[in-house]
Amino acid sequence: AIETDIGKIARPKNIWIVPDMPKTRSGKIMRRVIAATSNFTDTGDITTLANPEIVDKIREQVQSAKRAKGEVPRELSETEEHEIKSFGQE
């Protein structure tokens, strides 16, 4: 559906089926958490989430699947690290 409605450029590389999603009033924190999880980095402060315990379950599921596919954590550049930490704050 994404490919048909938006175009091939918007097709996600991976789709993860998880037991629950972090709940927030806006998606800002959730976007940061998902980006950090996918990139093997620290999620930062998640205390304002309605269900912060789900973040560890998602991180474990996504990162173990990525490792099984041969993807491993890599050192992020200073720019990449800053971008992930500030993701959704604007």
C-alpha positions in Angstrom: 0.0 0.0 0.0 2.8 2.4 0.8 4.5 1.7 -2.5 1.3 2.2 -4.4 0.0 5.3 -2.6 3.3 7.2 -1.9 5.9 5.5 -4.1 8.8 3.1 -4.0 11.0 5.7 -2.2 8.8 5.4 0.9 8.9 1.6 1.1 10.2 0.6 4.5 13.4 -1.6 4.6 12.0 -3.6 7.6 8.7 -4.0 9.3 8.7 -5.3 12.8 5.6 -6.8 14.5 5.9 -5.9 18.2 3.6 -6.6 21.2 2.9 -2.9 21.9 4.1 0.6 21.0 5.4 3.3 23.3 2.5 5.6 24.1 3.0 9.4 24.2 0.9 12.5 23.5 2.9 13.2 20.4 5.1 11.0 18.4 8.4 12.9 19.1 9.7 10.6 21.8 8.5 7.5 20.0 10.3 8.5 16.8 13.5 9.0 18.8 13.1 5.7 20.7 12.5 3.8 17.4 15.4 5.4 15.6 17.8 4.7 18.6 16.6 1.1 18.8 17.1 0.5 15.1 20.5 2.1 15.2 21.7 0.2 18.4 22.1 3.5 20.4 20.8 4.7 23.7 17.1 5.6 23.7 17.6 8.4 26.3 14.9 9.5 28.7 11.8 7.4 28.3 10.2 8.2 31.7 7.4 10.2 30.1 6.1 7.3 28.1 2.9 5.7 29.3 4.5 2.2 29.0 8.3 2.5 29.2 8.7 -1.2 29.9 7.8 -2.0 26.3 10.9 -0.3 25.0 13.2 -3.0 26.3 11.1 -5.7 24.7 11.1 -3.9 21.3 14.8 -3.3 21.5 15.5 -6.9 22.2 13.3 -8.1 19.4 14.5 -5.7 16.8 18.2 -5.9 17.6 18.3 -9.7 17.9 16.6 -9.9 14.4 19.1 -7.4 13.0 22.0 -9.3 14.4 20.6 -12.6 13.0 20.6 -10.9 9.6 24.3 -9.9 10.0 23.7 -6.3 11.0 25.9 -5.3 13.9 26.3 -2.1 15.9 28.7 0.4 14.3 30.3 3.5 15.6 28.1 6.5 14.8 29.6 9.8 13.7 29.1 12.8 15.9 26.6 14.2 13.4 24.6 10.9 13.3 24.6 10.7 17.1 23.4 14.3 17.5 20.7 13.7 14.8 19.3 10.7 16.6 19.3 12.5 20.0 17.5 15.5 18.6 15.1 13.6 16.4 11.6 14.9 16.9 12.5 17.8 19.1 12.0 20.4 16.4 
